[in-house]
Every structure is written in C-alpha cells, then in structure tokens.
Amino acid sequence: MDKEIKKEYTNGEITVVWQPQKCIHSTICWKGEKGLSQVFNPQKKPWINIDGSDSQIIMEKIDQCPSGALSYYKNNDTQEKPTVETETIVEPLANGPLLVYGNISIKKTDGTEERKSKVTAFCRCGASQNKPFCDGAHVKIGFNG
C-alpha cells in the first residue's frame, strides 16, 4: 500500500495505535471468549473504544496482536521502548501468514531496513498488497497451505 494510515485513540494513560494496512484480521482482539469486544468492535465507528476497559487489560490484549497492526504507548513514559530479548521463533499459521517472534531486521527491495520486535506476520499466499508483510489477503483468496 502506498499510504500508511495510522490512527490513535487515547484515554490519557495510554494511546492505542492502529495501522489498518498491517492488519491480518486474526480477530484475536475482539472475537471469542477472550476477545475485548467492549474495546475492539468492527461493527462500530470508531471501532476502538479506548474507554471500554482498563488500560492494563487493553495493553495485554494488544500484546497478542500477531501483525503489529495494533500497538500502544504509555503517554507519560519517557523511557526508550524495550525490545524483545528472546530467541527468534518462526510459526506458520494454517491457511495464513508466517509469524516470526522476536527481534528481526527486514531488508526491503529498495535497500532500506526495518527493525521489528514482538511478532511480525509475513505473507505466504502471495496475494498481499503489503509484501513481505501479510495484509489478510489469504482470507479473501481462500489460501490453503
């Protein structure tokens, strides 16, 4: 995608950052018994209600986002953001992206490098418009692999 969209939602304590072009639509944030549908609800506009839960619970849920489309920062935190100090783990999701956990450097086709920590989702289906990252296109094309 050419245009990087970034939307921010704050409750004064934390700011949730949403980058829709990174979303792989895993539904971890809102669906199921452990989802936070009172905070993340794609049926509503805006779809993020930052006042729907406690900041700590929201941060814990965002930490589970496999694509990094959802992130957050503490508004009064002046310290440098910590990096993940762990071994790198690679996990292919059935019919979905390749998830890489840990600190990695990604060299893009234009020669620039991007550092990622936590979890990064890479496209396996070939249909992503945000390669090498997954954009959820595997769902639309019915990728099986």
Buried (B, 14 or more C-beta within 10 A) or exposed (E): EEEEEEEEBEBEBBBBBBBBBBBBBBEBBBBEEEBBBEBBBEEEEEBBBBEBBEBEEBBEBBEEBBBBBBBBBEEEEEEEEEEBEEEEEEEEBEEBBBBBBBBBEBEEEEEEEEEBBBBBBBBBBEBBEBBBBBBBBBBEEEBEE
